[in-house]
Amino acid sequence: MVFKKMLSAFGVGGPSVDTVLANPNTRPGLALDGHVNLVGGDAPARIEQITVGLVTRVEIEGGDTEYAGIMEFHRMPVSGAFELAPKQQLAIPFQMPVPWETPVTDVYGQRLRGMTMGLRTELAVARAVDKSDLDQVSVHPLPIHERILDAFQALGFRFKHADLERGHLYGVPQTLPFYQEIEFFAAPQYAQTVNEVELTFVTSQQGVEVILECDKRGGFLSAGHDAFGRYSIPHSDAARTDWTQVVDGWLRETTSRYGGLRAQGFGAPHGHHGYPGHHGRRGSGMGGMMAGAALGMAGGLVAGEMLEDAFEGDDGGDFGEE
């Protein structure tokens, strides 16, 4: 009996958990629907709580080094405490809202190289090792994101890489503890002045803040530097704008501006500039990254080799590449 109790404490013969998503594809602002399927173990078990959370890989700067960690940035309880009988089977439904700022992982049916996303289920069992399950999730762009990404491709930009940087963009309203950078090689018509362009979306229910960071080439008598642009776009404009012309205008405006060398993690501040025909609000300065505050449970690093193993090698497709 004592031996069986020891095994149970280490999860042997205990309850099992398996989460099944109705559809692993979603978009920012929508939801993920599914069921948490439980099977009781060899003995009765008290389930303290079941939670689901979105996890992803984030680049984290620590002093002079940078490393990647798995971060949970959004979680939701599925059930409170209850007793699970031996071999009992339960299917508990849930609907988890997807935050508006959730980064895009898939474009044109292909995974953005460098992006990962999963739904982690945690089963807290009294006096025993917690059980968990991880399911891959694909986050597709909203119409406003698609139009802007389409414009970059139409202008000849080639996708390079995407990642998430822990921290906050200066002056940009932001709820998640990280922001996404989608990197492009410069299109031929910009190649003499720009090495690369980084595109960031910070999305809300009202619209999207578009942040551009252009890595400008140095000249004969000048050093290279980063130039920044920020543009506020409502969702309603997605279907009624010539986005290729708009994005081209943004890029030319941004690259004509001297953005300033980064100092202590900040770029030079600048005001908001709308696109032709759009009268948006003026935004505060932006650039670089602010150190994130203590993140707590949601937004903290998730320990465990299972998460790293599940994401290992998941670098996605080659959006924008020939």
C-alpha positions in Angstrom: 0.0 0.0 0.0 2.8 2.4 0.9 4.6 1.6 -2.4 1.4 2.3 -4.3 1.0 5.7 -2.6 4.6 6.5 -3.5 4.0 5.6 -7.1 0.8 7.7 -7.1 2.8 10.7 -5.8 5.1 10.4 -8.8 2.1 10.2 -11.2 2.2 6.4 -11.8 -1.3 5.0 -12.0 -2.8 8.5 -11.6 -5.3 10.3 -13.7 -4.4 11.3 -17.3 -5.3 14.4 -19.3 -5.6 15.0 -23.0 -7.0 18.2 -24.5 -8.6 18.2 -27.9 -9.2 21.5 -29.8 -12.2 21.8 -32.1 -9.9 23.8 -34.4 -6.3 24.7 -33.7 -6.5 27.6 -36.1 -7.6 31.0 -34.8 -7.0 34.8 -35.1 -6.4 37.6 -32.6 -9.6 38.5 -30.8 -11.3 35.2 -31.5 -11.4 32.1 -29.3 -10.2 28.5 -29.0 -12.8 25.9 -28.3 -12.1 22.4 -27.1 -12.5 19.7 -24.5 -10.3 18.6 -21.6 -10.6 14.8 -21.5 -9.8 13.2 -18.2 -9.4 9.5 -17.3 -9.2 8.4 -13.7 -6.3 6.4 -12.4 -6.1 3.3 -10.2 -7.4 5.2 -7.2 -9.7 8.1 -6.4 -8.0 11.5 -6.9 -8.9 15.0 -5.9 -8.5 17.4 -8.8 -7.6 20.8 -7.4 -7.9 22.7 -10.6 -7.7 22.5 -14.4 -6.3 25.4 -16.3 -5.4 26.1 -19.9 -2.8 28.7 -21.0 -1.2 30.0 -24.2 2.5 29.6 -24.3 5.2 30.7 -26.8 8.9 31.1 -27.2 10.2 34.6 -26.4 13.7 36.1 -26.8 14.9 37.5 -23.5 17.9 39.8 -22.9 19.9 39.2 -19.7 22.8 41.5 -19.4 25.1 41.0 -22.3 23.4 37.7 -23.4 20.2 36.9 -25.1 18.4 33.6 -24.8 15.0 32.0 -25.6 12.5 30.9 -23.0 9.0 29.5 -23.1 6.5 31.9 -21.6 2.9 31.5 -20.7 1.2 34.8 -21.5 -2.6 34.1 -21.1 -4.4 31.5 -18.9 -7.9 30.6 -17.9 -9.4 28.1 -15.4 -11.5 25.3 -16.9 -12.7 23.8 -13.6 -12.3 24.1 -9.8 -11.9 21.3 -7.4 -13.7 17.9 -7.7 -13.2 14.2 -7.0 -12.3 11.9 -9.9 -13.2 8.2 -9.4 -10.9 5.4 -10.6 -11.1 5.0 -14.3 -13.8 7.7 -14.6 -13.9 9.5 -17.9 -14.9 13.1 -18.2 -14.9 15.6 -21.1 -14.9 19.2 -19.8 -15.7 21.9 -22.5 -14.0 25.3 -22.6 -13.8 28.4 -24.8 -10.7 30.4 -24.3 -10.6 34.0 -25.7 -7.4 34.8 -27.7 -5.9 38.2 -26.7 -6.0 40.8 -29.4 -2.2 41.2 -29.1 -1.5 37.5 -29.7 1.3 37.3 -32.3 0.6 35.9 -35.8 2.2 32.5 -36.4 0.9 31.5 -39.8 0.6 33.4 -43.1 -0.7 32.0 -46.4 -1.0 28.6 -44.7 2.7 28.5 -43.8 4.2 28.8 -40.3 6.4 32.0 -40.0 9.9 30.8 -39.5 10.8 31.4 -35.8 7.3 31.4 -34.4 5.8 28.9 -32.0 2.5 28.8 -30.2 0.8 26.2 -28.0 -2.1 25.6 -25.6 -0.9 24.1 -22.4 -3.3 22.2 -20.1 -2.4 21.8 -16.5 -4.1 19.3 -14.2 -3.4 20.0 -10.5 -3.8 16.8 -8.5 -3.8 16.8 -4.7 -0.7 15.1 -3.2 0.6 14.1 -6.6 2.7 15.3 -9.5 0.7 17.8 -11.7 -0.1 16.5 -15.2 0.0 18.6 -18.3 -0.7 18.4 -22.1 0.4 20.7 -24.9 -1.4 21.3 -28.3 0.0 23.3 -31.1 -2.0 26.4 -32.1 -1.9 28.4 -35.3 -2.7 32.1 -35.2 -3.6 33.6 -38.5 -3.6 37.3 -39.4 -6.6 39.6 -39.2 -7.7 41.3 -42.5 -5.7 44.5 -41.6 -2.6 42.4 -41.0 -3.1 40.5 -44.3 -3.4 43.7 -46.3 -0.2 45.1 -44.9 1.7 41.8 -45.3 0.4 41.5 -48.9 1.7 45.0 -49.5 5.2 44.1 -48.3 5.2 41.1 -50.6 3.9 43.2 -53.6 6.7 45.7 -53.0 9.3 43.0 -53.3 10.2 42.5 -49.6 11.3 38.9 -48.7 10.5 37.4 -45.4 13.6 36.7 -43.2 12.5 35.7 -39.7 10.0 36.4 -36.9 10.5 36.4 -33.2 9.1 37.7 -30.0 11.1 40.2 -27.8 10.3 40.4 -24.1 9.6 44.0 -23.1 7.5 47.0 -24.1 7.7 49.4 -27.0 8.1 53.0 -25.7 4.9 55.0 -25.9 2.8 52.2 -27.4 -0.2 50.9 -25.5 0.6 47.2 -24.8 -0.9 44.5 -22.6 1.3 41.5 -23.3 4.9 41.3 -21.9 6.4 41.0 -25.3 6.1 42.2 -28.9 6.5 40.5 -32.3 9.1 41.5 -34.9 8.6 40.3 -38.5 11.8 40.9 -40.3 12.2 41.4 -44.1 15.1 41.7 -46.4 14.9 45.0 -48.3 13.1 45.2 -51.6 15.3 46.1 -54.6 14.0 49.7 -54.8 15.0 50.3 -51.1 18.2 48.2 -51.1 20.5 51.2 -51.6 19.2 52.9 -48.4 17.9 50.0 -46.2 19.4 46.7 -45.2 16.3 45.3 -43.5 12.8 46.3 -42.2 11.2 45.0 -39.0 7.4 45.1 -38.8 5.5 45.1 -35.5 1.7 44.9 -35.0 0.2 45.9 -31.7 -3.4 45.0 -32.1 -6.5 46.1 -30.1 -10.2 45.8 -30.6 -10.3 49.2 -32.3 -7.4 48.7 -34.7 -3.6 48.1 -35.0 -0.5 50.1 -34.2 2.0 49.5 -37.0 5.6 50.0 -36.0 8.3 50.1 -38.6 12.0 49.9 -37.9 14.3 50.4 -40.9 18.0 49.5 -40.6 19.4 52.3 -42.8 22.7 51.9 -44.6 25.6 54.2 -43.8 27.0 56.6 -46.4 30.4 57.8 -47.2 30.4 60.3 -44.4 27.7 58.9 -42.2 27.1 55.7 -40.1 24.2 53.5 -40.5 21.3 53.9 -38.0 17.7 52.8 -37.3 14.8 54.9 -38.3 11.3 54.4 -36.8 7.7 54.9 -38.0 4.4 54.4 -36.2 1.0 54.4 -37.7 -2.5 53.9 -36.2 -5.0 52.1 -38.4 -8.6 51.1 -37.6 -9.8 47.7 -38.6 -12.5 49.3 -40.7 -9.8 50.5 -43.2 -8.7 47.0 -44.1 -11.0 46.7 -47.2 -10.9 50.2 -48.6 -7.3 51.3 -49.0 -4.6 50.8 -51.6 -2.3 49.2 -49.1 0.7 48.8 -51.5 0.7 52.6 -52.0 0.2 53.2 -48.3 3.0 51.0 -47.1 5.3 52.4 -49.8 4.5 55.9 -48.4 5.2 54.8 -44.9 8.5 53.3 -45.8 9.7 56.3 -47.8 8.6 58.6 -45.0 10.3 56.5 -42.3 13.6 56.1 -44.3 13.7 59.9 -45.0 13.6 60.5 -41.2 16.7 60.3 -39.1 15.6 57.9 -36.4 18.6 58.4 -34.2 21.0 55.8 -32.9 19.6 53.6 -30.1 20.7 54.8 -26.7 20.1 52.7 -23.6 17.4 50.7 -25.5 15.5 53.6 -26.9 15.2 55.1 -30.4 14.6 58.8 -31.0 10.9 59.7 -30.3 8.7 60.9 -33.1 5.0 61.8 -33.6 2.3 59.8 -35.3 1.9 60.3 -39.0 -1.3 59.0 -40.7 -1.5 57.7 -44.3 -3.1 59.8 -47.0 -6.8 60.4 -46.3 -6.6 59.1 -42.7 -6.9 61.5 -39.8 -5.6 59.4 -36.9 -4.7 60.5 -33.4 -1.2 61.7 -32.7 0.9 59.1 -30.9 3.7 59.6 -28.4 7.3 58.7 -29.3 8.3 55.1 -29.8 11.4 53.0 -30.3 13.5 50.4 -28.6 12.3 48.4 -25.7 11.5 49.1 -22.1 12.5 46.7 -19.4 9.4 44.6 -18.6 8.0 44.7 -15.1 7.7 41.5 -13.0 5.4 39.3 -14.9 3.8 37.1 -12.3 2.1 33.8 -13.2 0.6 34.8 -16.5 3.6 36.1 -18.5 6.2 34.3 -16.5 8.6 31.7 -17.8 7.3 28.1 -17.9 9.7 25.5 -16.6 9.8 22.0 -18.0 11.6 20.1 -20.7 8.3 19.0 -22.2 7.5 22.4 -23.5 11.0 22.9 -25.1 10.8 19.4 -26.6 7.4 20.0 -28.1 8.6 23.2 -29.8 12.0 21.8 -30.8 12.5 22.2 -34.6 9.2 24.0 -35.0 10.6 26.8 -37.2 7.8 26.8 -39.7 7.7 27.5 -43.3 9.3 30.0 -45.7 6.6 32.7 -46.1 7.8 35.2 -48.7 10.7 33.1 -49.9 11.1 31.8 -53.4 
